[in-house]
Amino acid sequence: MYKFVCVLCSALLLSYVWARPQDARAAGAITTTTTPASIIKQDNVNNADGSFNSSYETSNGIRVENIGYLKKIIIPRTETGDGQVIEEHEELVLVQTGSYSYSDPEGNLITLRYVADENGFQPEGDHLPVAPQ
């Protein structure tokens, strides 16, 4: 039985390899023109209050900036489905703002700015689709 299973698995593998499209067989030979990029500028500041500021720039024009801080928010009084009451209270949330930019393959500068807070992740950028009105 063991020999039968080995022969069957080998036959399935061989049929899979032969059934692949011709371009998929050559995909392993594809070379890229991407050159490694180095970091040319980097700053990191971590403060005792939990806030931070980090940024970097690479030799191929990528720029990233991220700023974060803790913010107190009021959580309103709620009642769970099983009747448990959770009183109004304060909580700390991490707010992050920042941006990153890079050049697309056509050479256009793409910049994305964002805020992430108690309302979720909110990206902005000229390249992003706009929701219908």
Disulfide bonds with the S-S distance in Angstrom:
none
